Amino acid sequence: MKEVVTMHIEIIDTEEITTYVGIRATANFFNMGESVNQAFMELERRKDEIRHITNPTVTYGITPPNYKGNTRVIDFYCCYEVEPMLNLPHGMVHIHLLPRLYSLTHYVGPSSLTGTAYDYTSKWLSENGYAYDDVAYYFERYDELTIRDNDTVKNEVNIYCPVKKI
């Protein structure tokens, strides 16, 4: 059976500071999968410790600016959005994302092929007068349509990349 992947890209300008609380996963880029899975399991297990989660059915994977193309040890943050940020549970991290310009890639397809969305986004950006702005965090939004456990074509993820007009 052929895997079906669809993608749509738009440029959005966020207007507010958003705040996230979660668990840090640290590993070599090529071994990140297991570390991220463990961090998401810990995040779910400790969910009740996080106050003021804006939507308990939505999680985020947040990566620092040095993530893209880095083959060394990197961080990945598994988080919930919170509002307001009042207390940080022991051993967790908090991240504030400032308002900025993002490309939003809506990806539908097997989770094993999600990485192709970044290649598609890179090509789209260069063809439409944009470039990555590697001074800000990248993030992925996962909701009830995101299916990580099964490599189904019904999996959906929204990928936000910081960009600038060139």
N, C-alpha and C positions, 0 to 999 in steps of 0.2 A: 504494500500500500504506500502510495506517495504521500509524504508529509506536506501539508498545506500551511503556508505561512503568509499572513497579511500584515502590512504595516502602513501606518498613516502618520505623517509628521506635520506639526504645526509649531509656530513660534508663539510663545506666551511671555508675558511680562508679569511677574508676581509683584504684588503691591504691599505685602505685609511680612514682617518677621515671623517665622514659624519656629516652634521649639519641639525638640524630640528627646525622648529618654529611652535608653536601651542598653544593649550588651555589645561589647567590642569583640570582634573575631580578628585574630591576628595569625597570618600564615604567609607562606610563599604563594605568589599569585596562582601557580599551577596546582597547588594543593589547597586552595581556599574553600572548596566545596564542603568538605567535612567540618571544617572550623565554623563556617557559616551555618550549616545545619545544626551543630551543637549550640551555637549562640541563639538561633531562633527557638530551639527547644527550651533553653534556659529562659528566654524572654517570655515565652508562653507560660512556663511553670511559675514565673515570678510576677506575672501580670498584675496580680492583686496588690503588689507593693507600690505600683505606679499610680499616683494620684492624677486626676483630671485628664484621663485619656479622651481625646476628642471623638474618636471612633474606634471601639474595640475590635471591629472586624477588618481594620486596615492596618497593615504594618509597612515599614519602609526599610529598604536597604540603602545605606548612605555611604558613599566613598569619598575620601579626600581627593584634592586636586592631583596628587601624584599617582593616582591609581592607574590611569590609562597608559598602557605600554610598560609599566613597571614590572620587572620580573623578580624583584627581591621581595623581602617581607613587607607586607602592607596591612593596613587596617580596613575593616568593613564593619559598619555599625548596623545592628538589627534593632529597630526602634518602633515606638508608638509616638504619634504626635500628641503633645499635651498643651493645655491652655487653662489656667496659667501654670507656670513652673514654680512649684512651692518647695518641695523637698526631693532630694535625690536619693533613692535607695542605695544602700551600701553596695559597692562594687559595680554600679552602673555609671553610664556616661550621659551627659546632656550636650546637645548640639543646637545652635541657633543658625537658621538659614536666613540670610538677608534678602531683601527684595532684589530681583535681577531678571535678566532675559534668559530664557531657557528654550531649547528645542524640546518638544514633547513628542516622543515616539510611542504610538499605541501599537503594541506588538500582540499578535494573536498567532499562536503556534506552539509546537512542543517546547517544553522548558529547556531541553538539551540544545535547542537552536537559538535561544535568546541572544547569545553573543552576536549572531548575524545582524541583529537590530543595530548594533553599534557600527558595523561596517556600512550598512544601509544609510544610517544617519550621517556618517562622515561624508559619504558620496553626495547625499542630498544637500548637506550644508555647503559643500564646495560648489555645487551647481546653482545654489540660490543666494550666493553672496554672504555666507556666514562662515565663521570658524569657531572652534572650541575656545572657550575662555577659561583656561586652566588655572584660575585663581580661586575658584569656588568649588563647593561640593557637587558631586553628581548624586542623583538618587533614583531609586526605583520604587514604585508604589504597588503594593500587593493587596488585593481585596478578595472578596468571595469568588471572583472569577479566575483568580490565580490558582493554578493546580501544580504544586511542586512535586507531589508524591507519584504522579502518573505522567508519563510523557505524551499526553494527549494534545491533539491539535486545537482543543477548546481552551487551552491555557491562555490567559490574558495578563499583560503587564504594561504599565505605563512607565516609560523611561525619560527622565529629565536630565538634560545635559546643559551646563552653562555655556552660553554662546555670546558672540559679539558680531555685529555687522562689519563687513570689511569693504 
